[in-house]
């Protein structure tokens, strides 16, 4: 449970500063003014956090993990994919009430509105790409393939995060808070997924004699 501590505490600190309009908010706004430069590239990068883009990537990974686990006789093969679904479902369940409670206005680059904290697009990208990576890593034998998968995940999340700030859709703190929220969900996924994933022994109850 100690793994949850750092991201939870950092998320609490950022949220407190946003709600209380603390010193970090002033730094956040100054940083945003330096970074915002809406263009086509930032728009495309921000789209990496769209549900229509990130969630299908996760669904494909979950389907592959489920089929591979079932075919190779993995005990509780359904648990890692189910944990991935749960992690993704928790994103809107957590983000929506936080947006309503914090009621943070958007940057000058977007029409006047509130409800920008935390960033739902960032949380979607972190959990969708991160969950796909966590569940696919054990299936890769080559260290090079594992490193490449992690690098692709990091690039997708970083690209979406930068695009959202660069385009002006979110303040930097909105994005940072969603990194923390996503980290908590991914840690939970990792702990749950670790309870499955072991192959059944030949004499274990429920073992299969044929292909599944």
N, C-alpha and C positions, 0 to 999 in steps of 0.2 A: 504493500500500500504506500510505501515511501515514494514510489515512482510518481504517484499522483501529486505529491506535495509541491514541487517547483512550478509546474504549469498552473495549478489551482491558485497558488499564492500570487503568481504574476498576473493571472487573470483578475483576481480580486483587487490587486493594486491598481491595475489599469482602469477597471470599472469604477473604483472609488474616485480616481482622478477625474474621470469623465463626468460622473454624477455630481461631484463637488466642484467642478470647474477648477481643478487644481493646477499647479505649475506645469505639469506634464501636458496639459491641454494647450497652453500657450506655445510650448515648444513644438507640439504636434502641428498646430496651425501654421507656424513659421516654416516648418519642414515641408508641409504640404504646398505652400506658396512657391517654394523652391523647386519642387518636383513636378507639379502639375503642368502638363503640356499636351492637351488633347490632340491626338492624331490617329491615323488609321491603324498604325502598329499597336498603340496602346489599347485601342478598341478590340483588336483581334486577340491580344493577350488577355484582356479582361474576360473575353468570351470563354476562355479555358475553365472559368469557374461557373459557367452556366450549367444548370441541371441537365439540359439537353445534350451537353458535351461530356461532362464528367461522369454522370451516372451510368450512361451506356457502357463506358469503359469499365466501370466497376462491375456491372452486370455480366459482361463478357468474362471477366476474370473469375467471378463467383461461379459462373456456370462451368468453366474449365476446371476449377478446383473441385467442385462437387462431382463432376463426371470422372475426373482422374482418381479421386479418393474412393469413389464407389467401385470403379473398375479394378483397382489394385487391392481391394479388401481392407481399406483403412478403417480402424475402429472409430465409430462416431464420425463418419465422413461428413455428415451434414452439419456438424457443429461450427467449423470455421466459416462456411458460407452463411449460415444463419447469424453468426456473430457479426459478419460484415453487413448484412441487411439491417440488423439492429443498430449498428453504429451509424449507418447512413440515415436511418429513420429518425434517430435522435437529433440530427442536425436541425431540421426545422422545428422540432419540438422544443429545443432549447433556445434557438436563436430568436424565434418569433416573440416570445414573452420578454426576452431581454431587450429587444428593439423597442417594444412598447413601454417598458419600464424606464429605460435610460432616455428615450425621446430625444436623441441627439440630432441636431440639424446636419444637413449635408454641406459639402464644400461649395464655394461660390461657382464652381464649374457645372453644378447641376441645379435644376429648378428648386425653389424653396420648398422644403419638406423636412420631416423629421423621421426618426426610426432608422438611422444609419449604423448604429452600434449594437452588436458587432457586425462584421461583414459576413453575410450569408454566403456570398459567392466564394469568399476565401475559405470558409469552413467547409463548403461543399467540395472544393478542390483538395483541401488537405485530407479529408476523410475518404473521398472517392479514390483518389490516386494513391494515398497512403495505405488504405485498406487493401487495394489490389496488389500493391507491392508486398505488404506483409504476408499475404496469403500465397503469393506466387513464389516468394523467395525459397521456401523449403523444397519446392519442386525443381529448382535449378541446381544442377550438379557443378557447373563450372563457376569458379570464383569470378571470372571475367563477366559472365552473364549476370551474376548477382550484382556486381558493381555497376554494370550498364543499366540494369533495371532501377536501382536506387538513384542513379544519376538522372535517368529520364523522369522519375517521380519528382525529384528535387527541382528539375528544370521546369516541369509543368506547374508545380505549386509556386515557385518563385516567379515564373512568367505571369501567372494569373494575379498574384499579389502585386507585382510591379505595375501591371497593366491597370489594375483597379485604382491604384494611387496616381499613376501618371495621367490617366484619363480624367481623374477628379471624381470618380464615383464614390470613393471612400477616403477618409482621413487615414494616415499611417497607423494610428492607434486602433482604429476599427479592424485593420488587417492583423496587427500584432495580437490583439485579443482573440481573434479567431484562430490564430496559430496555437495559442494556449488551449482553447476549447477543443480544437481538433486533436491536439496531443493527448488530452485526457481521454477522448473517445478511442484513439488508436491504442493507447496503453490498455484500456479495457478490452479492446478487441484482441490484442496480443495475449493477454492473460486467459481469455476465454478460448481462443483458438488453440492455445497450447494444451488444453485438456483433451483435444482430439488429435488426430494426425498420426496415431501409432497403428501399425499394421497388426491385425489379429494373428495370434499364434495359431499353429495348425490345429491344436486341440482345444482352442478356446470356444466357449459356447457361442453359437451364432456364426461360427466360421463357415465359409462357403466351400463346397467341393468343386464347384464349377465357376464359370465366369459370371459376374454380376452385371 
